[in-house]
Amino acid sequence: MTPRLQLDEDIDASVKSMQFVKAPEAAYQAVYSPTRQLLRRMIADEVERETALLADIQKRYRTPALDRFFVFTGMLGNHAFFLLALPFLHVFGLGVFARGLTFVVLWSVYLSGTVKDYISAPRPASPPVTQITQSPAHTLEYGFPSSHTAYVVASIAYCSYFMQSVWSTHFIWPCALWAVGLLVILGRIYCGLHSFVDVAGGAVIGLAEALAFIVLYGRIDALLLSTAGPLYMSVFVYVALMAIPPSLDLCPCCIDSVCATSVTLGLAIGAWIYARLPFLWHNGHNDRIAWDSSLTLGQNLLRCLLVMSLIVAWKLASKPVFIRLASRFAPAFCTATRPSASPAPCCESDAGSDAASELGYAEAARDGRGFKDCDSAEVAAYIEKNYPIPTSESIRAGRYGTHEIMASPENIARVPIYAGIGIIAGVVAPVVYHCLGLLPIH
């Protein structure tokens, strides 16, 4: 179901009901290390101090036109937009740049999400702030750092380097990109979804990551295309996913991290295979999809349509298959989930819906489905059932909060599903182009 555009104060009731899935403070104290508690408290206190200022900004400057404008800019800076846009860089033969930018964007999703789960700091309180969003799902996530800011800053910094140092474009183009990025960042504050400290944290993470990739990506790319490249990448992604800290709340950041890193794994495998298929090479290049001006506009449009059709078809066909396989062949992971867990009282699901589990609840929220107000008795019962203060045994076992999302069959299945997207962009699509005569003449 397409999310409803929610712009006005009517969102507050659903936001408040969703916030009821937050674990009680005693649970944080029982589970989180002293360092983690200290960082969480520092950020949460700063967000609380800034909340009145954010509410005043909205009171002074908010208009229906600006609401719609900043909701739109937020769509330009989310990872769904990047996942749709990035395959086209490969379609048009940008090679190393395309892979580098894809890695920059998707690993910023991982880094910002991992920090969010570790810090576990809330977003600005609503009320007094009004959270203006296309989907209430955003309010399920922690606030610090701003993921939008992280991948916008990372991607623009990386593109700016190529524009100035590699392609020698006019300086106005990087300036235009930074202007758009600034609007996206300002929109996160205007929409009440992030505080100033959230945005600052996202900017630091994004800039640091971009600089690291600018300095190191040439070596990384050569390593990925080496004989053992897929093995290196598989081990790295596995270690990265195992390093995601479990959080007490059902923050869907860990799902985003699994999806994003899996796409990069698939892209690395796809590029490795492509480099070993000489019939796809063009003008001696074995690291990019062949493209040149001999292609007509119609051929380019058909190439774009084909790659998106392949990705959509893969997702629709592979999801039920890999979920069944994960449920059957990974019982050790699946039994880690809490069988008694129930959906939050603020989420109603249709009969037979996957929202009958906590994972389903998170995904239903992401899609903007079925929220209602909750009374205090429902909320208290939900928290008591699903968020008991962890015992020393459950802490040692690591079984609390998002551990149960990470260990679910649905989440395990995401690894091959999203890796398949990267493989399609990296090698399957060019093979199809070759078979259909949509590659330039060698």
N, C-alpha and C positions, 0 to 999 in steps of 0.2 A: 504494500500500500504506500502511495506517495505521501511523504510527510506534509502536514498542513502548515502553511506559513503562519507562524504565531508572532504577533508583533506587540500586542498591548498587554495591559495588566492582567488579562484573563489567563495568562500563562502562569501567574504566581501560584494558583492553587495546585496545578499539576507539578510545578517545580517543588513546592513544599512537600507534596506527597512523595515525590521521588527521593527527596533528601532523607526521608525516614529510613532508608536502607542503610544509613550511616551507622557504623558500629558504636556502641557506647564508649565513653572515654576510658572506662576501666579496662576495656579490652585492649586498647592501644598501649596502656601502661603495662599490661601483662605480657604483651607479645613483642613490642618494638624495643630495640636496644636503647640505652640512654642517649647515644648520639642521634639516633633516628628520632626519638622523642623530642630532643632539644631542637633539631632542625625543623621538625613539624611545628612545634610551638612558636618558634621565631617567625616562620613564614605566616602561620595562621594569625598571629598577633598583628603583623604588618598589614595583612589583608583586612583584618578587622578595623585597623586605624584608617585605612584608605576607603572603607566602604561609604562613609558619610560623604567624602569628596566625590566619589563616583555617582552617588545618588544626586548630589547637587549639580554635577555636570549634566546628568540626564534631565533634571528639572529645568535647567537653564536653556539647553540647546536641542532638546528632543523634538522632532517633528515627524509626521508620517512619511514624508519624502526621504528624510535622512534614515529612518528606520529601514525602509526598503533598499536604499542605496547601500547601507553598511551590511545588511543581510546578504546582498549580492556580492560585495567585496569579500565577505567571509567565505562564500562559495568558491571564489577564485583562489583561496588560500588553503582549502582543505585537501586532505590526502586523496579523497575520491576524485577530485579534479585532476590531481597529478597522475593518479593511476590511469585515468582515461587519456590524458594528454601525452604522457611519456612514450607510449608505444609508437606514436607518430614520428618521434625523433629517430627511431630505428628504421621506420619505413623510408624516411628520406635520407638514409645513408650517412648519418652523422657519427657513427662508429664510436670512437673513444669518448667523445664528448657526450653522446647519448647515454652510454653506460655510466660514465662518471656522474652525470646529473641525476640519473635514476638512483644510483647508489647514495648520492648526497641527500636527495629528498627522502628516500625510504629509510635510510639509517637515521635521519633526524627524527622520523616518526618513532623509531625504536628508542633512541637516546632520550627524547623528551618524555616518552611514555614510561620508560624505566625510572627516570628521576621523579615523575609524578607518583608512581607507585611507592617509591622509597620515601619521599617526603610526606605524601598523603595529606596535603594541605587543602582545605576547602576553597571553593570559589567564593566570590563576594556574596554576602547573604541577600536573599530575596524573600520578602522586602528587607530593607528599604530600596535596594536596587531592583530594577526590572530587567529580567534576563530576556533579551530579544533574540530569538533563534528560529531557524527553519525547522528544527527538530529538538524536542526536549532531551534527546540523547546526550547532548553536550553537557547538560547539567549533571549527568551521572558521573562524569569524570572529575578527578581532582583538578585543582586550578593551576598549581605551580609545577613546571613552567608552562607558558602558553605554547602549545604544539604548533598552532598556526604561525606564530611568530618565528619559531625555530625553523620550520621548513621554508618559510618565505625568505627569511634572512639568509639561510644556507644556500638556497637555490639561486637567489639574485646575486649573492657574492660570487658564487661559482661561475654564473653566466657572465658577470661583469669582468672577471679575470679573462675569460676566453675572448670576450668582445674587444678588450683593450690590448691584451698581450699576444693573442694568437691570431685573431681575425682583423685587428686594427680598424675597428668600426669607429664612427664618429662618437664622441663622448656623450652626445645627446641621448643615445639609445640606452646606455647604462643608467643615465639620469632618469629616463622615463620609467625604467623598471623599478628603480628605487622609489619613485613617486607612487607607483601603483602599490608597491610593498608597504609603504608608509600608510596608505589608506587602509590596507588590510589590517595592519597592526592597530591603528587608531580605532577601527571598527570593533575590535575585540573589547576595547575599553568602553566605547560608546554603547555597545550592546549589553554591557554589564556582565559579560562572561569572564572577564579577567581584570585583575588589578594591575597597577603599574609595576609592582614587583614581579608578577607573573610574566608580563611582557618583557621586562628587563632580563629575567632568567632565560626566557626563550631566545632572546636576541644573542645572549652570550653563548648559549649552546650552539645555535645555528652558525654564528660567525666562527667559533672555534672549530666546528666540524668542517666547514667550507675551507678554512685555511689548511687544515690537515689533509683534506683531499687534494687541494691544489698542489701541495708540496709532495704528496706521496702517491697520488693516483697512478701516475705513469708506471711506477714499480708494482703497484697492486694489480694493474691491468696485465702487465707482463706475467706476473705470478699466476693470475687466473687462467691465462691462455697457455701456461706451461703444461707439461705432461700430466702432472698431478694436480692441476688446477681445481677440478671439481671436488677432489678429496679435501684440499685445503679449505675450500669454501664451505663444504658440508660440516667439517669440524668446527669452523669458526661460527657458523650459524647455530649449531648445536650448543656450543659453549655460551653464546650470547643469550639464547632462549633459556638455558638453565640458570643464567645469572639474573633473570627478572625477579625482583624481590616480591614475594607474596604480600598483598595488602589486605587489610581486614574488610574493606568494602568491595562491592562488585563493580569496581572501576573497569570499563571495557578497554582501557589502554593496553592491557596485555594481549587482547585479541588483535588490536591494530599492530602491535609489535610482531606477533606471529605472522600475520599476513604480509607485512612490509618486508621482513627479512626473508621470508620464503620466496617472494618475487625476485629478490636479488640473487638468491641461490639458483633459481631457475634461469635467470638471465645469464649468470656466469656459466652454467652448464650449456645453455644455448649458444653462447659466443664460442665456447670451447669446441663444440661440435661443428659449428659453422666454419671455424678456422681449419677444419680437417676435411672439408668438402670442396675440393678444387673447382668443381663444376659451377659453384656459386660465386667464385671470385670474379672481380672486375678490375681491369687495369692493375693487376698484381696485388690488390688489397684483399687480405684474408680476414680482416677484423671489422668489416662493416657490410651492411646490406647494399648491394649494388644500386646505384642511382646516378643518372645524369640527365642532361637536357633533351636527350632523345626520347624521353617519356612524354607523352601528351598529357594534357590536363585530365582527360577521361581516364587514362591509365593510372595516374596518381590517385584520383578519387576512388577508383576501383581497388587499388592496393590498400588504401585507408579503410574502405568498407570491408574488405576481406579480413584484415587483421582484427578489427573489432568484432566481426561476426565469429571468427574463430575463437576469440577470447570468451565471448558470451556463450557460445555453444559448449565450450570446454567447461565453463563454470556450471552450467545447467546439467550437463551430462555427468560430470565427475563427482559432484557433491554427494548425491545419495550413495554412489558406489564406494567412495572412500570413507564415508561415515559408517557404512555397514562393515567394511574391512577393519576399521579402527575398533569398532565395537566387538568384533569377533576375535581379532588377533592381538589386541592390546588390553586384555582383561586386567592386568596389573595396574594400568593407568586408570581404567574406567572404574574399578572398585574403590578408588581413592575418593570418589565423590560421595557426598553425604546423601544417602537415599531418602532421608526425611525432609530434605529442603523443599520449600514451597515458594511459589511466586509471591512477590511483595504484594500487600493488600492494595496498593495503588495501581496494580496492573491486572486488568482482566484479560483473559485469553479465550479465544474460541475453542470449542471442543476439538481435541486432537492437535492443538497448536503446540509448537515447540516452546511456547512461553510457559509451559507447565513446569519448567525447570528454571533454576537461577540463570543458567546460560541463556535460556529462551527469554527470560525477563530482560536481560541486558540487550539482547538483539531486538526484542519487541520495542524496547525503549528507543533503540537506535533508529528504528523505522517509524517512530512516532505513533505506535498503536496502543489503543485501549487504556488510557489513563483515567482514573477517577479520584475523587477526594477520599481521604481515609480519616476515620475518627481515631481518637487517641487510643481506644481499646484495641482496635485492629493493629495499630502501629506497635503498641507494647507487646501484643501477642507475637507479632512477626519477629521483632527483635529478640524476644526471649527464646523463640524456637530456633531461629537461624543464626543468631549472634550471641551464643552464650560466651561468657568470659572463658577464654581458652585455658585448659589445664596444662600442667607441665608436660603431660604425655602428648597432647595435641600439638604443643609448641615444638617439642622434639621431633614429632612426625611431620611437622610443617603443614598440617591439614587445617587450614582455616582460610576464610575469605577467598581471594582470587585463585588460590591453589586449586580450588574445585572447578573453576573455569578452565584453567590451564590443563588440567588432567582429564578433561572430558573428551569423549570420542569426537565430538564436533570440532574441538580445537585441534586435536591431533590430525584430523583429516584436512585441516586448513594448510598444513605444510605441503603435501603433494598438490593440492588444488591450486594454491597460489604460486608454487614453483612452476606449475604447468603454464601459468600466464607468462612468466619470464621466458620459458622455453619456446612458447609460441612466438613471442616477439623477437627472440634471438635467432631461431633457426627454422621453426615450422613454417612461419609466414614466407620467408624467402624461398623455401623449397616449393611451396604452392605457387609463388610468383614465377619461379623457373618453369614449372610444369604448364602454366597458363601463358607463358610468353610475356610476362610482365617485368622481366629483368632486362636491363640494357644489353645490347648486342656486345659480345666480348670482343 
